[in-house]
Amino acid sequence: MTYLFAVAAALAIAGCASAPSAAPDVSVTSTDSGREVELVPGQRLVVSLAANPTTGYQWSLVDAAAGVLTPVGEHVYAQDAAAPGMVGVGGTDVWTFVAARPGRSMLRLTYARSFEPGEPPAETFEVPVVVR
């Protein structure tokens, strides 16, 4: 019985290993702002933007390409590795989305200070998104 279980487990693992892999993540940065991004349903879009929260500025999601993209969890901030633990050092804000359904929309984030509500954002990142 143990032998049959081991064989069945090995076949199951082999079957999983030969399954087709999902489409690779698409990564974009501020230099890609304005460039159209094409995805397939289930594919992830990873947006990495320079940030420095010690200045009071933060990236905010303005338009999440409603219905076409779905945010995956909360965005993550990582301080630059060149100066770990130093106060005032910038880093990268990373936002992850998954292509939810076919369609066309705009993904837009702004970099602004929340305590300056009337001021225009210091930066705007936007990419047209097409899910086929």
BAFI-3210 file (N, C-alpha, C; in Angstrom, 3 decimals, decimal comma, padded with zeros to 6 digits):
// residues 132
n [1|2|3|4|5|6|7|8|9|10|11|12|13|14|15|16|17|18|19|20|21|22|23|24|25|26|27|28|29|30|31|32|33|34|35|36|37|38|39|40|41|42|43|44|45|46|47|48|49|50|51|52|53|54|55|56|57|58|59|60|61|62|63|64|65|66|67|68|69|70|71|72|73|74|75|76|77|78|79|80|81|82|83|84|85|86|87|88|89|90|91|92|93|94|95|96|97|98|99|100|101|102|103|104|105|106|107|108|109|110|111|112|113|114|115|116|117|118|119|120|121|122|123|124|125|126|127|128|129|130|131|132]
n.u [000,817|001,925|003,849|002,244|001,080|003,337|004,080|001,811|001,942|004,357|003,683|001,685|003,145|004,902|003,054|002,175|004,508|004,741|002,723|001,429|003,012|001,987|001,399|004,218|005,016|004,376|006,418|006,592|007,916|008,445|009,426|007,911|005,508|002,608|002,959|001,332|000,110|-000,102|-001,955|-002,887|-005,817|-005,474|-002,760|-000,062|000,551|003,193|003,999|006,567|007,674|009,698|010,034|009,743|008,780|009,460|009,420|006,851|005,428|003,443|002,526|-000,605|-003,416|-005,376|-006,969|-007,826|-008,001|-010,616|-012,385|-010,963|-008,389|-007,323|-006,356|-003,685|-003,498|-001,970|000,016|003,627|006,365|009,820|012,865|015,777|018,412|021,052|021,459|020,636|018,325|018,931|017,836|015,556|016,233|015,334|013,239|011,436|008,142|005,945|003,398|000,980|-001,014|-003,653|-004,687|-008,012|-010,197|-010,999|-010,607|-010,342|-008,660|-007,557|-004,734|-003,909|-001,797|-000,953|001,528|001,682|001,224|-000,737|-001,617|-001,829|-004,300|-005,329|-003,320|-001,647|-000,576|002,852|003,877|002,549|001,595|000,675|-000,759|-002,166|-004,174|-004,595|-006,418|-006,429]
n.v [-001,184|001,276|001,528|001,885|004,334|005,994|005,815|006,924|009,512|010,397|010,384|012,319|014,599|014,746|015,246|017,797|019,230|019,255|020,838|023,660|026,840|029,899|033,097|035,292|037,794|041,259|043,988|047,400|050,758|054,208|055,240|054,023|055,283|056,250|054,438|051,828|048,877|045,444|042,629|039,285|037,580|036,858|037,348|039,073|042,495|044,474|047,350|049,559|052,262|055,089|056,434|058,496|058,496|060,042|062,659|063,387|062,903|060,566|057,690|057,304|055,407|056,299|055,631|052,432|050,997|050,014|047,037|045,810|045,457|044,085|045,016|043,438|042,668|044,997|047,869|047,829|049,195|049,592|050,407|051,878|049,646|050,421|052,094|050,970|051,400|054,098|057,352|059,293|058,377|057,438|055,113|052,399|052,118|049,501|048,227|045,779|044,178|042,178|040,929|040,990|040,618|040,567|043,670|047,287|049,933|052,597|052,814|054,656|056,495|058,828|061,059|062,656|064,996|064,195|066,062|068,395|069,134|070,775|071,116|070,349|067,040|066,021|064,200|062,118|058,901|056,956|054,358|053,044|050,172|047,042|044,179|041,110]
n.w [000,000|000,798|-001,179|-003,486|-002,833|-002,858|-005,565|-006,775|-005,719|-006,849|-009,568|-009,560|-008,830|-011,009|-013,014|-012,283|-012,650|-015,387|-016,215|-018,021|-017,607|-016,021|-017,604|-017,730|-015,231|-015,876|-015,710|-014,833|-014,767|-013,776|-016,161|-018,055|-018,133|-019,802|-021,841|-023,547|-022,007|-022,453|-021,439|-020,434|-019,231|-015,780|-015,697|-014,071|-013,241|-012,343|-010,730|-010,208|-008,455|-007,797|-004,548|-001,606|001,401|003,632|002,915|002,912|000,683|-001,139|-003,074|-004,584|-005,475|-008,100|-010,292|-010,885|-013,246|-013,414|-013,025|-015,085|-014,107|-010,985|-007,776|-005,996|-002,852|-000,521|-001,446|-001,423|000,282|-000,146|001,236|-000,264|-000,853|-000,688|001,448|004,076|006,714|007,113|007,884|005,993|003,495|000,226|-001,635|-003,092|-004,200|-004,548|-006,506|-007,109|-009,513|-010,903|-014,027|-014,575|-016,334|-019,874|-021,587|-021,793|-020,225|-017,991|-015,921|-013,141|-011,035|-008,480|-007,150|-004,296|-001,548|001,170|002,988|001,599|000,093|-002,048|-003,845|-006,950|-007,998|-007,521|-009,275|-011,881|-012,717|-015,389|-017,274|-020,185|-020,170|-021,650|-021,721|-023,153]
ca.u [000,000|002,821|004,474|001,256|000,949|004,547|004,001|000,757|002,460|005,378|002,970|001,001|004,175|005,359|001,980|002,190|005,709|004,621|001,613|001,923|003,167|001,202|002,123|005,141|004,631|004,810|006,894|006,730|008,448|008,038|009,803|006,886|004,273|002,092|003,092|000,257|000,497|-001,014|-001,947|-003,916|-006,463|-004,675|-001,375|000,162|001,238|003,924|004,375|007,596|007,869|010,558|009,268|010,426|007,712|009,915|009,143|005,412|004,806|003,142|001,784|-001,992|-004,129|-006,472|-007,829|-007,259|-008,470|-011,765|-012,933|-009,966|-007,323|-007,682|-005,164|-003,316|-003,023|-001,556|001,319|004,740|007,478|011,128|013,923|016,930|019,344|022,368|021,558|019,618|018,110|019,240|016,666|015,461|016,622|014,192|013,108|010,536|006,788|005,600|001,972|000,748|-002,378|-003,866|-005,647|-009,224|-011,056|-010,677|-011,117|-009,378|-008,859|-006,365|-004,222|-003,355|-001,363|-000,379|002,508|001,315|001,145|-002,146|-001,946|-001,944|-005,372|-005,589|-002,128|-001,555|000,448|004,210|004,044|001,429|001,972|-000,504|-000,563|-003,359|-004,078|-005,450|-006,410|-006,979]
ca.v [000,000|002,428|001,614|002,467|005,738|006,671|005,902|007,894|010,839|010,742|010,700|013,597|015,647|014,835|015,890|019,216|019,825|019,423|021,741|024,908|027,896|031,107|034,159|035,973|039,121|042,417|044,999|048,742|051,790|055,555|055,485|053,415|056,068|056,597|053,295|050,840|047,581|044,366|041,488|038,270|037,338|036,128|037,827|040,126|043,730|044,968|048,742|049,968|053,704|055,702|057,149|058,846|058,921|060,999|064,002|063,605|062,461|059,142|057,291|056,930|054,833|057,167|054,846|051,081|050,292|049,326|045,848|045,170|045,066|043,970|045,111|042,248|043,104|046,384|048,158|047,587|050,144|049,047|051,413|051,524|048,746|051,053|052,790|050,381|051,976|055,524|058,219|060,214|057,737|057,015|053,698|052,047|051,691|048,453|047,938|044,589|044,021|041,005|041,170|040,299|040,239|041,322|045,033|048,377|050,954|053,364|052,691|055,966|056,751|060,161|061,223|063,932|065,051|064,137|067,247|069,524|068,656|071,610|071,176|069,279|066,049|066,249|063,284|061,254|057,716|056,346|053,460|052,398|048,732|046,252|042,757|040,368]
ca.w [000,000|000,849|-002,493|-004,395|-002,476|-003,324|-007,026|-007,090|-005,391|-007,852|-010,810|-009,366|-008,876|-012,399|-013,774|-011,963|-013,216|-016,823|-016,512|-018,583|-016,614|-016,260|-018,304|-016,815|-014,768|-016,646|-014,769|-015,385|-013,881|-014,182|-017,562|-018,903|-018,056|-021,116|-022,747|-023,398|-021,464|-022,831|-020,531|-020,628|-017,938|-014,800|-015,696|-013,084|-013,595|-011,179|-010,932|-009,247|-008,582|-006,791|-003,533|-000,372|002,308|004,649|002,404|002,997|-000,565|-001,250|-004,261|-004,324|-006,606|-008,496|-011,182|-010,919|-014,446|-012,824|-013,672|-015,944|-013,176|-009,577|-006,934|-005,223|-001,539|-000,357|-002,058|-000,507|000,166|000,233|001,242|-001,092|-000,170|-000,568|002,728|004,955|008,029|007,207|007,871|004,867|002,241|-000,568|-001,951|-004,179|-003,881|-005,510|-006,584|-007,932|-009,997|-011,751|-015,100|-014,142|-017,457|-021,092|-021,651|-021,959|-019,209|-017,628|-014,559|-012,818|-009,668|-008,313|-006,075|-003,692|-000,088|001,580|003,780|000,678|-000,783|-003,218|-004,700|-007,953|-007,635|-008,007|-010,408|-012,228|-013,486|-015,976|-018,418|-020,706|-019,988|-022,512|-021,373|-024,292]
c.u [000,869|003,483|003,519|001,064|002,140|004,521|002,961|001,231|003,485|004,722|002,257|001,982|004,670|004,316|001,944|003,381|005,559|003,465|002,153|001,988|002,321|002,055|003,025|004,594|005,122|005,185|007,056|007,263|007,991|008,390|008,789|005,576|003,868|002,151|001,982|000,823|-000,555|-000,825|-002,977|-004,564|-005,602|-003,231|-001,237|000,924|001,874|004,440|005,348|007,922|008,738|009,705|010,159|009,388|008,159|009,686|007,665|004,684|004,541|002,363|000,389|-002,626|-005,346|-007,477|-007,177|-007,704|-009,640|-012,307|-011,942|-008,798|-007,897|-006,396|-004,946|-002,726|-002,729|-000,240|002,398|005,830|008,753|012,172|015,082|017,933|020,702|022,553|020,528|019,551|018,399|017,952|016,715|015,831|015,372|014,183|012,148|009,206|006,393|004,114|001,810|-000,739|-002,457|-004,919|-006,889|-010,078|-010,639|-011,327|-009,985|-009,702|-007,540|-006,014|-003,518|-003,022|-000,785|000,521|002,280|001,361|-000,325|-002,563|-001,956|-003,031|-005,623|-004,455|-002,140|-000,465|001,804|004,491|002,747|001,977|000,691|-000,104|-001,921|-003,162|-005,091|-005,305|-007,121|-007,345]
c.v [001,259|002,644|002,282|003,953|006,538|006,840|006,946|009,316|011,289|011,115|012,041|014,755|015,831|015,529|017,382|019,904|020,068|020,342|023,041|025,993|029,100|032,124|034,880|037,343|040,176|043,482|046,329|049,682|053,147|055,853|054,903|054,194|056,502|055,462|052,291|049,500|046,557|043,183|040,468|038,027|036,448|036,589|038,986|041,297|044,265|046,365|049,141|051,439|054,233|056,521|057,492|059,388|059,916|062,440|064,357|063,174|060,964|058,892|056,856|056,425|055,705|056,395|053,486|050,292|049,398|048,181|045,102|044,666|044,980|044,092|043,806|042,734|044,598|046,614|048,021|048,618|049,457|050,148|050,937|050,716|049,379|051,735|052,250|051,076|053,460|056,334|059,127|059,634|057,250|055,519|053,513|051,583|050,685|048,126|046,746|044,476|042,728|041,373|040,331|039,805|041,039|042,707|046,020|049,434|051,663|053,097|054,001|056,044|058,162|060,181|062,608|063,827|065,105|065,377|068,527|069,205|069,486|071,651|070,060|068,278|066,421|065,385|062,529|060,111|057,146|055,495|052,956|050,880|048,037|044,794|042,034|038,957]
c.w [000,000|-000,504|-003,490|-004,111|-002,997|-004,833|-007,433|-006,812|-006,422|-009,175|-010,711|-009,455|-010,304|-013,266|-013,525|-012,606|-014,704|-017,204|-017,077|-017,521|-017,002|-017,005|-017,310|-016,401|-015,752|-015,632|-015,487|-014,308|-014,407|-015,637|-018,540|-018,887|-019,460|-022,122|-022,482|-022,929|-021,870|-021,906|-020,994|-019,267|-017,032|-014,722|-014,714|-013,686|-012,318|-011,509|-009,830|-009,478|-007,448|-005,837|-002,348|000,611|003,380|004,203|002,522|001,738|-000,510|-002,530|-003,835|-005,607|-006,903|-009,340|-011,365|-012,135|-014,057|-013,660|-014,537|-015,096|-011,767|-008,763|-006,162|-003,903|-001,506|-001,090|-000,983|-000,772|000,625|000,135|000,378|-000,275|000,061|000,783|003,711|006,313|008,152|007,085|006,642|003,527|001,522|-000,814|-003,109|-003,618|-004,957|-005,375|-007,504|-008,248|-010,794|-012,789|-014,817|-015,297|-018,686|-021,069|-021,799|-020,906|-018,935|-016,170|-014,244|-011,331|-009,620|-007,085|-005,483|-002,173|000,306|002,362|002,932|-000,357|-002,036|-004,218|-005,743|-007,545|-008,219|-009,232|-010,635|-013,065|-014,065|-017,181|-018,873|-020,613|-020,919|-022,088|-022,492|-023,903]
res [m|t|y|l|f|a|v|a|a|a|l|a|i|a|g|c|a|s|a|p|s|a|a|p|d|v|s|v|t|s|t|d|s|g|r|e|v|e|l|v|p|g|q|r|l|v|v|s|l|a|a|n|p|t|t|g|y|q|w|s|l|v|d|a|a|a|g|v|l|t|p|v|g|e|h|v|y|a|q|d|a|a|a|p|g|m|v|g|v|g|g|t|d|v|w|t|f|v|a|a|r|p|g|r|s|m|l|r|l|t|y|a|r|s|f|e|p|g|e|p|p|a|e|t|f|e|v|p|v|v|v|r]
***
